[in-house]
Amino acid sequence: MRRTEVAVTWIPCLCLLALAAVPGLQAAASWKAGVSRIDITPNESIWMAGYASRTKPSEGVRQRLFAKALAIEDSAGIVSVLLTADLGGFRRDVSQRIAARVTAKYHLPRERLVLNSSHTHSGPVTTVGRYSTYPMNDEHKAAVLRYQGQLVDKVVEVIGTALESREPATPSYEQGFAGFAVNRRRVGHREYPGPTDHDVPVLAVKKADGALLAIAFGYSCHATVLSDYQINADWPGYAQEAVETRNPGAIAMFVNGCSADQNPLPRRLVELAQRYGDTIAIAVDEVLKRQMRVLGGPLQALYEETPLPFRVPTKDELKGRLSDKNRRVAEHAERLLAILDEGGELMKEYPYPVQVWQFGNDLTFIALGGEVVVDYSLRFKKAYGWEDTWVSSYNNDVFSYVPSLRVLNEGGYEGGGAMLFGTLPGPFRAVVEEAIAEKVDEFVKRTGGAK
């Protein structure tokens, strides 16, 4: 009896020692999380973002659009919010309005809020500039501004709901694979390199009883399967629906990766959008079935806008472009000359948003603005760890393409041609990649990552 009593006495101690030896388990016990969704589908016909070739507003809704918020509280009681939306992108003016209201209402610092968009090319335009990419009349612009006000209100609301619903939770992370993204720069240029990022990062958040609360997943691929006039979330929308169908009770959130030069191919059929969504859902499911790494805390966060300089043309150079055979080049020159003739100045640099979240020693989440080419994802994973680095773009301000030095030198649409559709003087100067990399590296080190 004496030996049995001694054995029973030691069993709990051994279990405690074993638990203490597992990274992240103690910290995981003190996480809290809340998640919420809200419908952001336009309630009227509206101009659609993504394709300059469209000539009229939307004609019906194929698929509802949603904004979803995941609020995560670490052991220190510090809260961070990941917001995803079925939109072409949050532009600077809209994201600033959202962030200001969220800070004022919920006391959430700017570095603790990520605004990610799926970059669907079948969602609504969300902002109106003086020189629009789209041929909108005053009635079209009024509809966009009405939607913008509704969008800001709804995003602030869904964040508040997620914050209010926090409960004990455990976050874990792993990656899978999917293979339908193609480096689109090789279409017409088969001699170009064709880098891709086929990783499918998955952040699973479980409640205390083990039930899934939220599933955030990513992939580096444009949401450009469809191009008609019906509002829809493209393949990421179908992916989120499929993930939720496979995991009843959980809210699925798509976080777009470095997709600027990545297209789903083939495309242009609804069946293909559904198939790619199912492909991602299967990849996510395979990750969820495996042993995932529990994330430890605290969650460190940094946000800053770093200047990216443009190659700014002179007034004489712009006048010379007015007779260019490329209509887009001539129209771009007209817009820039109009700014100068009215006493304005061309932008010399862009305030580029860089954000890093560090989950203890377990996961580095890098959130970049703009449409970032895949080279950045591959570079940062190589630098900070292929297994525990998640690189995302389309965050906080989707203002333009952001090329790597390689793509900048190759030229083409992603290298600077896309800037012909707005008022950015572009392209960027050769320092663009290193300027971003230096800021990311600073943030990773300051948040305690890459140890």
C-alpha positions in Angstrom: 0.0 0.0 0.0 2.8 2.4 0.8 4.4 2.0 -2.6 1.0 2.5 -4.3 0.4 5.7 -2.3 3.8 7.0 -3.3 3.2 6.3 -7.0 -0.2 8.1 -6.8 1.5 11.1 -5.2 4.0 11.4 -8.0 1.7 11.0 -11.0 0.2 14.5 -10.8 3.7 16.0 -10.3 5.0 14.2 -13.4 2.0 15.4 -15.4 2.6 19.0 -14.4 6.3 18.7 -15.3 5.4 17.3 -18.6 3.0 20.1 -19.3 5.5 22.7 -18.3 8.0 21.3 -20.8 5.6 21.7 -23.7 6.2 25.1 -25.4 3.2 27.4 -25.4 0.8 25.4 -23.3 1.0 27.5 -20.2 0.7 30.7 -22.2 -2.1 29.3 -24.3 -4.2 28.8 -21.2 -4.4 32.5 -20.6 -5.4 33.6 -24.1 -8.9 34.9 -24.8 -10.5 35.3 -28.2 -13.8 36.6 -29.7 -15.0 36.4 -33.3 -17.8 38.0 -35.2 -19.0 38.6 -38.8 -21.2 41.2 -40.5 -22.8 41.4 -43.9 -21.2 44.2 -46.0 -23.0 43.4 -49.3 -24.0 46.7 -51.1 -27.7 47.3 -51.0 -27.8 49.1 -54.3 -26.2 48.9 -57.7 -22.6 50.1 -57.4 -19.4 50.4 -59.4 -17.2 47.4 -58.9 -13.5 47.5 -58.1 -10.7 45.5 -59.8 -11.1 45.8 -63.6 -10.7 49.1 -65.5 -12.5 47.5 -68.4 -15.9 47.6 -66.7 -18.2 50.2 -68.2 -21.2 50.1 -65.8 -22.2 49.4 -62.2 -23.0 46.0 -60.7 -26.1 44.0 -61.8 -27.1 41.8 -59.0 -25.5 39.7 -56.3 -24.1 36.2 -56.8 -22.6 35.9 -53.3 -22.9 37.9 -50.1 -19.9 39.8 -48.8 -18.7 39.8 -45.2 -16.3 41.5 -42.8 -15.1 39.3 -40.0 -13.2 40.3 -36.9 -11.0 38.1 -34.6 -10.1 39.7 -31.3 -7.2 38.1 -29.5 -6.2 38.9 -25.9 -2.9 37.7 -24.5 -1.8 36.9 -21.0 -1.1 40.6 -20.2 -4.6 41.5 -21.1 -3.5 43.3 -24.3 -6.0 43.0 -27.2 -5.3 42.8 -30.9 -7.8 42.6 -33.8 -7.5 40.9 -37.2 -10.2 42.2 -39.5 -10.8 40.5 -42.9 -13.2 41.7 -45.6 -14.5 40.5 -49.0 -13.3 43.7 -50.7 -10.9 44.9 -53.3 -9.1 46.7 -50.6 -9.1 49.3 -47.8 -7.8 52.5 -49.2 -5.9 54.9 -46.9 -8.8 57.3 -46.3 -11.1 54.5 -45.3 -8.7 52.6 -43.1 -7.7 55.8 -41.3 -11.4 56.6 -40.5 -11.9 53.0 -39.2 -8.7 53.1 -37.1 -9.5 56.5 -35.6 -13.0 55.4 -34.6 -11.8 52.0 -33.2 -9.1 53.7 -31.2 -11.6 56.3 -29.8 -14.4 53.8 -29.1 -12.5 50.7 -28.0 -9.0 52.2 -27.0 -7.3 49.9 -29.5 -3.9 51.2 -30.6 -3.2 51.4 -34.3 -0.6 48.7 -34.2 -3.2 46.3 -32.7 -5.5 46.5 -35.7 -4.9 44.7 -39.1 -7.3 45.5 -41.9 -7.0 42.8 -44.6 -8.9 42.5 -47.8 -9.4 39.5 -50.0 -8.9 41.7 -53.1 -11.9 40.3 -54.8 -12.3 41.9 -58.2 -16.1 41.6 -57.9 -16.6 43.7 -54.9 -17.6 47.4 -54.6 -15.5 50.5 -55.1 -15.1 51.9 -51.6 -13.6 55.4 -52.2 -13.9 58.2 -54.6 -10.8 60.2 -55.7 -10.7 63.3 -57.8 -9.2 61.3 -60.7 -10.9 58.0 -60.6 -9.7 54.9 -62.4 -13.3 54.1 -63.2 -15.6 56.2 -65.5 -18.1 57.1 -62.8 -20.6 59.9 -63.0 -21.9 61.9 -60.1 -24.7 59.4 -59.4 -22.1 56.5 -59.3 -19.9 58.4 -57.0 -22.7 59.2 -54.6 -23.5 55.5 -54.4 -19.9 54.7 -53.5 -19.8 57.4 -50.8 -23.1 56.0 -49.3 -21.5 52.6 -49.2 -18.3 53.9 -47.7 -20.2 55.3 -44.8 -22.1 52.1 -44.2 -18.9 50.1 -44.5 -17.0 52.1 -41.9 -20.0 51.8 -39.5 -20.2 48.1 -40.0 -16.5 47.4 -39.6 -16.4 49.4 -36.3 -19.5 47.4 -35.2 -18.2 44.0 -36.0 -14.9 44.8 -34.2 -16.9 45.8 -31.1 -18.9 42.6 -31.2 -15.7 40.5 -31.4 -14.2 42.4 -28.5 -17.3 41.9 -26.4 -17.5 38.1 -27.1 -14.0 37.2 -25.8 -13.7 34.0 -23.9 -10.9 31.6 -22.9 -9.3 30.2 -26.1 -6.3 28.5 -27.5 -4.6 29.6 -30.7 -2.5 27.2 -32.8 -0.8 27.3 -36.1 0.4 25.2 -39.0 0.7 25.2 -42.8 -0.6 23.2 -45.7 -0.3 23.4 -49.5 -2.4 24.2 -52.5 -1.3 24.5 -56.1 -3.6 26.5 -58.4 -1.8 29.9 -58.2 0.4 30.7 -61.2 2.9 33.4 -61.7 1.0 35.4 -64.2 4.0 37.4 -65.5 5.0 34.3 -67.4 1.8 34.6 -69.5 3.3 36.2 -72.6 6.8 36.0 -71.1 7.6 32.4 -70.6 11.3 33.4 -70.2 10.5 35.1 -66.9 11.1 33.4 -63.6 7.9 32.0 -62.1 8.1 32.1 -58.3 5.0 31.1 -56.4 4.1 30.6 -52.7 1.8 27.6 -52.4 1.8 27.5 -48.6 -1.6 27.6 -46.9 -1.0 29.1 -43.4 -3.8 28.3 -40.8 -4.4 29.9 -37.5 -7.0 27.8 -35.6 -8.6 29.2 -32.4 -10.4 26.8 -30.1 -12.6 27.4 -27.2 -12.0 25.9 -23.8 -14.1 22.9 -24.6 -12.0 22.2 -27.8 -14.6 23.4 -30.3 -13.3 25.6 -33.1 -14.1 29.3 -32.7 -12.3 30.7 -35.7 -10.1 29.6 -38.6 -8.0 32.2 -40.3 -6.2 30.9 -43.4 -4.2 32.4 -46.2 -3.0 31.8 -49.7 -1.0 33.9 -52.2 -3.3 34.2 -55.2 -5.4 37.0 -56.9 -9.2 36.8 -56.5 -9.7 37.2 -60.2 -11.5 34.1 -61.4 -14.7 36.0 -62.2 -15.1 39.3 -64.1 -18.7 39.9 -64.8 -21.1 42.4 -63.2 -22.4 40.4 -60.3 -21.2 41.2 -56.7 -19.3 38.2 -55.3 -16.3 37.3 -53.2 -14.6 35.1 -55.9 -12.7 32.0 -54.9 -11.9 33.2 -51.4 -15.6 33.6 -50.7 -16.2 30.0 -51.8 -13.2 28.9 -49.8 -14.6 30.5 -46.6 -18.0 28.9 -47.2 -16.4 25.5 -47.7 -14.3 25.8 -44.6 -17.3 26.7 -42.5 -19.4 23.9 -44.0 -16.6 21.4 -43.0 -16.3 23.0 -39.5 -19.8 23.9 -38.3 -19.9 26.6 -35.7 -16.5 28.2 -36.7 -16.1 31.4 -38.5 -13.6 31.2 -41.4 -11.5 34.2 -42.4 -9.4 34.6 -45.5 -6.1 36.5 -45.2 -4.6 37.2 -48.6 -0.9 36.7 -49.2 1.7 38.2 -51.5 -0.5 37.8 -54.6 0.3 40.7 -56.8 1.9 38.5 -59.6 -0.2 35.4 -58.8 -3.3 34.4 -60.7 -5.7 31.5 -60.4 -5.4 29.7 -63.8 -7.5 28.7 -65.6 -10.3 31.1 -64.8 -13.5 32.9 -65.9 -16.0 30.2 -64.8 -18.0 30.1 -61.7 -17.3 26.4 -61.4 -13.6 27.1 -61.3 -14.0 29.7 -58.5 -15.9 27.0 -56.5 -13.3 24.4 -57.3 -10.5 26.6 -56.1 -12.4 27.4 -53.0 -12.9 23.7 -52.3 -9.2 23.1 -52.9 -8.2 25.5 -50.2 -10.9 24.1 -47.9 -9.4 20.6 -48.3 -5.9 22.0 -47.6 -7.1 23.7 -44.5 -8.9 20.6 -43.3 -5.8 18.5 -43.7 -3.9 21.0 -41.5 -6.7 20.9 -38.8 -6.5 17.1 -38.7 -2.8 17.2 -37.9 -1.1 18.2 -34.6 -0.9 22.0 -34.7 1.6 24.1 -32.7 0.0 25.9 -29.8 1.0 29.5 -29.8 2.6 31.2 -26.8 2.5 34.9 -25.9 2.7 37.7 -25.4 1.5 39.2 -28.7 3.9 42.1 -29.6 2.8 44.5 -32.3 4.3 47.4 -34.3 3.0 49.6 -37.0 4.6 52.4 -39.0 4.5 54.1 -42.4 7.8 54.1 -44.1 8.5 56.3 -47.2 8.9 54.7 -50.6 10.2 57.1 -53.2 8.9 57.4 -56.7 10.7 58.3 -59.9 8.9 61.6 -60.5 8.8 62.9 -64.1 9.3 66.5 -65.0 6.6 68.7 -66.5 8.4 68.5 -69.9 8.6 64.8 -69.7 4.8 64.6 -69.1 4.1 66.9 -72.0 6.1 64.6 -74.2 3.9 61.7 -73.2 0.7 63.4 -74.3 1.3 62.1 -77.8 2.2 58.6 -76.8 0.5 55.8 -78.8 -0.4 54.1 -75.5 -3.7 55.7 -74.4 -3.0 54.9 -70.8 0.4 56.7 -70.9 -1.2 59.8 -72.4 -4.1 59.8 -70.0 -1.8 59.4 -67.0 0.3 62.4 -68.2 -2.9 64.5 -68.6 -3.9 63.7 -65.0 -0.5 64.6 -63.6 -0.3 67.8 -65.7 -3.7 68.8 -64.4 -2.4 68.6 -60.8 0.6 70.7 -61.7 -1.4 73.3 -63.6 -3.7 73.8 -60.6 -0.7 74.5 -58.4 -0.4 71.1 -56.9 2.6 68.9 -56.4 3.2 65.3 -57.5 3.8 62.8 -54.8 7.5 62.2 -54.2 7.1 59.3 -51.9 4.4 57.1 -50.5 3.7 56.5 -46.8 3.9 52.7 -46.9 2.3 50.8 -44.0 4.3 48.0 -42.4 3.0 46.0 -39.5 4.3 43.0 -37.5 2.7 40.8 -34.9 4.9 38.5 -32.9 3.2 35.6 -31.0 5.8 34.8 -28.3 8.6 32.8 -30.0 6.1 30.8 -32.1 4.8 32.9 -35.0 5.8 36.1 -36.9 2.9 37.6 -38.8 4.0 40.3 -41.3 1.2 42.5 -42.7 2.2 44.6 -45.7 0.2 47.3 -47.5 -0.4 47.4 -51.2 -0.3 44.6 -53.8 2.9 42.9 -53.0 4.6 40.5 -55.3 5.5 37.0 -54.1 9.2 37.7 -53.9 8.6 39.4 -50.5 6.9 36.4 -49.0 9.7 34.0 -50.1 12.4 36.5 -48.9 10.9 37.0 -45.4 10.2 33.3 -44.9 13.8 32.5 -45.8 15.0 35.2 -43.4 12.8 34.4 -40.4 11.8 30.8 -40.7 9.8 28.8 -43.2 7.7 27.1 -40.6 6.8 30.1 -38.4 6.6 33.1 -40.6 3.3 34.2 -42.2 3.5 37.0 -44.8 0.4 38.9 -45.9 -0.3 41.8 -48.2 -3.5 43.9 -49.0 -3.4 45.2 -45.5 -4.4 48.7 -44.3 -3.9 50.5 -47.6 -4.3 48.9 -51.0 -3.0 51.8 -53.1 -0.8 50.2 -55.8 1.4 47.3 -56.8 4.6 46.9 -54.8 7.3 45.3 -56.9 10.5 43.6 -55.8 13.7 44.9 -57.4 13.6 42.0 -59.8 10.1 42.8 -61.0 10.9 46.5 -61.0 13.8 45.9 -63.4 11.8 43.6 -65.6 9.1 46.2 -65.9 5.6 45.4 -67.0 2.3 45.9 -65.2 3.4 44.9 -61.7 6.7 46.7 -62.2 5.1 50.1 -62.6 2.6 50.0 -65.5 -0.3 49.7 -63.1 0.4 53.2 -61.9 -0.8 54.6 -65.2 -4.4 54.1 -63.9 -4.2 56.7 -61.1 -2.2 59.8 -60.1 0.9 58.2 -58.6 3.8 59.4 -60.6 5.6 56.0 -60.4 7.3 53.7 -60.8 9.1 53.3 -57.5 12.8 53.9 -57.2 15.2 50.9 -57.0 15.3 51.2 -53.2 11.7 50.0 -52.8 12.5 46.4 -51.8 15.3 47.2 -49.4 13.3 50.0 -47.8 10.5 47.6 -46.9 12.9 44.8 -45.9 14.8 47.1 -43.5 11.6 48.2 -41.8 10.3 44.6 -41.5 13.7 43.5 -40.1 13.6 46.3 -37.6 10.1 45.3 -36.5 10.8 41.6 -36.3 13.8 42.3 -34.1 12.0 44.8 -31.9 9.1 42.4 -31.3 11.5 39.6 -30.3 11.1 37.4 -33.4 13.7 35.4 -35.4 15.6 34.3 -32.4 
